[in-house]
Amino acid sequence: MIWFIIITILISIINVNKFVPIGINMSDLVDYGRSQPYVNLLKQTRQWGSPDRPWDGNATVNPITGWLTSDFGGIFLSDSVDAGGQYLLYAEGNAEVAPVRGRTVYISNKTYDAATNTLTAIVNMPEGPASILLSFKNTTGPGLRDIALSQPGYNLTAQANITNVMKAHLSRFNIIRFMDWTSTNGNPEINWNDTTPPNWPLYTSPKRTPW
């Protein structure tokens, strides 16, 4: 009887029409997510913290712009798998950049252009489970602005906000559900002024993905 059930299931799977329309759920934006849809990892970075404790949420930011006003730390990726590569770091201002509690992630090619007041560096991440936690000390400005950490294979001139991998994945589905993407449950937004502007640095809690 058991073998009959197994054979029936296998036959059913083989005969499934692969073109049957199905839907997909977009996950919420978190640093420990597996999809990481934005080219700029900053969008899904956890709320800023102290330089040596980037998880404590104690960084000071400008309430109008959302950018930093002092030294800080950031959790860009947490416990990610198969995310190894070179991530391009860019920022307006200068700072000492270093990994936090990370022996595998390292910084290379750090430069500062005084004429344009811009910092660039490469954040090198190995394959396998790893995280990108960075500290930014002795910042000028104070603090930094226009920070970006581009995923491997993209540069600062890339106009796409969503990665090519995510767009290709989404193109396979006829229906996309945005409940988690827009934080529908518990979302307090009522008026348009309550929503997150696209130019806000982080799209993570307590903010949400811009409409």
Stockholm file with secondary structure:
# STOCKHOLM 1.0

chainA/1-211         MIWFIIITILISIINVNKFVPIGINMSDLVDYGRSQPYVNLLKQTRQWGSPDRPWDGNATVNPITGWLTSDFGGIFLSDSVDAGGQYLLYAEGNAEVAPVRGRTVYISNKTYDAATNTLTAIVNMPEGPASILLSFKNTTGPGLRDIALSQPGYNLTAQANITNVMKAHLSRFNIIRFMDWTSTNGNPEINWNDTTPPNWPLYTSPKRTPW
#=GR chainA/1-211 SS CHHHHHHHHHHHHHTCCTTCCCEEECCCCCTTCSCCCBSBGGGGCCCCBCSSCTTSCCCCBCTTTCCBSSCEEEEEEEEESSCCEEEEEEEESCCEEEESSCSSCEEEEEEEETTTTEEEEEEEECSSSEEEEEEEESCSSSSCEEEEEECTTCCTTCCCSBCHHHHHHHTTCSEEECTTTTTCTTCCCCSGGGSCCTTCSCCSTTSCCCC
#=GC SS_cons         CHHHHHHHHHHHHHTCCTTCCCEEECCCCCTTCSCCCBSBGGGGCCCCBCSSCTTSCCCCBCTTTCCBSSCEEEEEEEEESSCCEEEEEEEESCCEEEESSCSSCEEEEEEEETTTTEEEEEEEECSSSEEEEEEEESCSSSSCEEEEEECTTCCTTCCCSBCHHHHHHHTTCSEEECTTTTTCTTCCCCSGGGSCCTTCSCCSTTSCCCC
//
